[in-house]
Amino acid sequence: MNLFPIHQPNLALSISGNALYLVESKKSWRTTTLKRVKEVWLPPDVLHLSSAKPNIEKMDVFIEHLRTLTESIKKPVSIALSLPDLCARTCVFDFSTFPTKKFEQLALLNWRFQQDLKLDTTQSRLDYGVYLPSSLTETSKEETNPENVRILGTAIRNEIVEQYERACLDLNLMPVSVSIAGLDIFDLYQPTIKEILEVKDRRKPSKSSEAMFLFISHWGFTFFAFEEGCPRFIRTKAITIRPNASLGGEDASTGSPNHENVGAKSLQALPTLINAEGPHTGDSATHPYPFYTANKVEKEILATLQYYLETFSQHDAEPSLANLFVVSDLEHGQKLLPTSEQLQQTAKVSGLSVSDIQVTKLSSSTHFHRRGSTLHESSMWSALPGYASLRVA
């Protein structure tokens, strides 16, 4: 009899607005391999992703579909639980100094969430990372209270996360970690991004000053900008994305219009891009997404990029290259990306220190180590949030 079954999980449950995904990995001495991914689709109105109120509107239906998804799993079993970015509020905070004691850090972050986002986090779970710019790391590493600290803070309401945990525990699934998909995926790709940037810096006389990360999913996207190894700006935008094949009569461009995660400064009015005319990647009749969905996603990405460049970009004397890394857990998600011409135009009109935006589309194949796997491409991409949560758990 196993009296203590909790251990490092090799199973992850990831949540989407319309589906549940069970991801299994296999760990060996030096590698972690994606073994399989299984999915069940949820009926409409079972889930409503939100950071403000409980998400599961029909708990009995949710549990029944979760039971179907996990019926072949021997229980009890520990799992990693991956939630969509829309379930939490994430923000980047700047501090001239930051306390060293944990309770003082939490108190200060609670206050900043209240001041910057008007968000009461007293009934929330709060997690955060502390970052120092790489240029200051050597001079500040011996200081007990370093200066110029940036904090990436995430808050999720107890009533939201406890709903998901309760559903899991009812089926003897024990969440030993709960995380946010976009942040996990960024952490998964960070070594790859760092390596690519280092190679580019060696090839060019001037180092790139901007680096950005874009994660596109069923519920919308998260845009994450960083500099010198530190987060600088983050925005999560809710846009329901459905492919043409499953669109039906539903308006696929409708999301949660009041939900946005914006870091460092309030984003009250994103700029309107006059020339953002919609998708240009092939004929609209053969595009995998409805025109109005692709058009809305493109405009929001360009508007977010323009806001970031205008608000946070440094006024350097010599304009430099900006790098945009893109990944998606949708089979055709990267086709929602604006064209290179649209991106360069946005950089030209708004990025005072940016001469060009170079896009790198990230692949998951190098992370999954799928030797001999029979997974379809669509299944491979849908495994990304759960797989990332297992790697960083």
Secondary structure as GFF3:
##gff-version 3
##sequence-region A 1 393
A	DSSP	beta_strand	11	15	.	.	.	ID=ss1
A	DSSP	beta_strand	19	27	.	.	.	ID=ss2
A	DSSP	beta_strand	32	41	.	.	.	ID=ss3
A	DSSP	alpha_helix	59	69	.	.	.	ID=ss4
A	DSSP	beta_strand	77	83	.	.	.	ID=ss5
A	DSSP	three_ten_helix	85	87	.	.	.	ID=ss6
A	DSSP	beta_strand	89	97	.	.	.	ID=ss7
A	DSSP	alpha_helix	102	117	.	.	.	ID=ss8
A	DSSP	beta_strand	124	131	.	.	.	ID=ss9
A	DSSP	alpha_helix	134	140	.	.	.	ID=ss10
A	DSSP	beta_strand	147	157	.	.	.	ID=ss11
A	DSSP	alpha_helix	158	170	.	.	.	ID=ss12
A	DSSP	beta_strand	173	180	.	.	.	ID=ss13
A	DSSP	alpha_helix	181	203	.	.	.	ID=ss14
A	DSSP	beta_strand	210	217	.	.	.	ID=ss15
A	DSSP	beta_strand	220	227	.	.	.	ID=ss16
A	DSSP	beta_strand	230	238	.	.	.	ID=ss17
A	DSSP	three_ten_helix	244	246	.	.	.	ID=ss18
A	DSSP	beta_strand	260	262	.	.	.	ID=ss19
A	DSSP	alpha_helix	291	312	.	.	.	ID=ss20
A	DSSP	beta_strand	320	328	.	.	.	ID=ss21
A	DSSP	three_ten_helix	333	336	.	.	.	ID=ss22
A	DSSP	alpha_helix	340	350	.	.	.	ID=ss23
A	DSSP	beta_strand	354	361	.	.	.	ID=ss24
A	DSSP	alpha_helix	365	368	.	.	.	ID=ss25
A	DSSP	alpha_helix	377	382	.	.	.	ID=ss26
A	DSSP	alpha_helix	384	392	.	.	.	ID=ss27
###
